[in-house]
């Protein structure tokens, strides 16, 4: 179905060695870290892209929220195939010394952001909210930015700040290797999209709603107008109170991962006050755009989340007719580990380059796009902005793929116009994310 987009003016108001033989463009399968390799992984020309869920995807305590990321452990990623096709050179075995995922240049090209990233974002602050402490966050970010030719973002030059959920720069949470992977992913993606932006990392004491929510509020109190959240959990009747306590910040663009478990709504992605960000498979193509996307789905229990909330009210600017409450998602970006992004991480793993996927990738990407588009209008909830441009060239409509089985087709299947897995689509420039 295609929902009719709301009136613009009213809205503005209101992701060792296994060895292997290779053929012309392809290579070898490489193994990495972790224990259980994803069994139902995406096939490539030479085998499978394999990966493991990041450790923070498993809750430490009952009721904890989980991160939404996967780390690639083997196979030939989309980036490696792309490079092999260009050079005719077989990719090297992955040894963490060389990036094997999409770069900032790739991502900006895919989403029409090259020009904006070169000139926009100065003076804006993107906040990253995660649990626990990454003791190497700043140095790992420096390695990523230096490798890709991005300007330095450090505490010393005022670009980078790391605080606890209470704003302390010295009394930080206990360190955690799994959440450190997530933190590196989030920081690198924000940098990739908006290299001129400042970044504030707010570290919650734990992954509970109360602590992550407190960190959310601290991010806003510190002045961030763009806040990325790469975590989530099952919906509950308590979520509407969490909405009011933690996520209701008018004039702030808050992005949230839609989830990595396939069809099914998650919170806080279904908060009516946030932008719910779905995930896609991103590949090069012969089209004018040079890229193509489809819904990210690996198995019946793995892929981008989507769904109709059981609790949150439908915001006035969301007009699909099959869901009487809040519908997830709003927009989307790359998340498939097989078409994943490069990240540098050193805490709890062999220091080096890894490829990540999951909707933990897409949420900070979209936060970066909002930042490139400029400060949100006071009193507005920026989740509504893309709806103003629904069906226009400012968004890449994703029309193929699905993330599960559902009784209402667009809840889980990509269609022309709005659908649950990808929302109104992916960015094509910054227009759809401006107030």
KAGIJO-V54080 format. One record per run of one state. SS is the DSSP state (H for helix, E for strand, C for the rest). FROM is the first residue (numbers start at 0). TO is the last residue. Records with the same first field share a line. If there is no record, write none. Layout:
BEGIN
SS = FROM-TO / FROM-TO
END
This chain:
BEGIN
C = 0-6 / 13-17 / 19-27 / 29-40 / 44-45 / 53-53 / 57-64 / 67-68 / 74-76 / 87-100 / 102-102 / 110-112 / 119-123 / 131-131 / 133-135 / 147-158 / 164-173 / 175-175 / 193-196 / 204-207 / 221-224 / 229-229 / 234-237 / 247-251 / 257-259 / 261-262 / 264-264 / 267-273 / 284-289 / 295-295 / 299-300 / 303-304 / 313-323 / 328-329 / 334-335 / 339-339 / 345-350 / 357-357 / 373-380 / 388-393 / 396-400 / 402-407 / 411-411 / 413-417 / 419-421 / 423-424 / 427-429 / 433-434
H = 7-12 / 54-56 / 77-86 / 103-109 / 113-118 / 136-146 / 176-192 / 208-220 / 238-246 / 336-338 / 358-372 / 381-387 / 408-410 / 430-432
E = 18-18 / 28-28 / 41-43 / 46-52 / 65-66 / 69-73 / 101-101 / 124-130 / 132-132 / 159-163 / 174-174 / 197-203 / 225-228 / 230-233 / 252-256 / 260-260 / 263-263 / 265-266 / 274-283 / 290-294 / 296-298 / 301-302 / 305-312 / 324-327 / 330-333 / 340-344 / 351-356 / 394-395 / 401-401 / 412-412 / 418-418 / 422-422 / 425-426
END
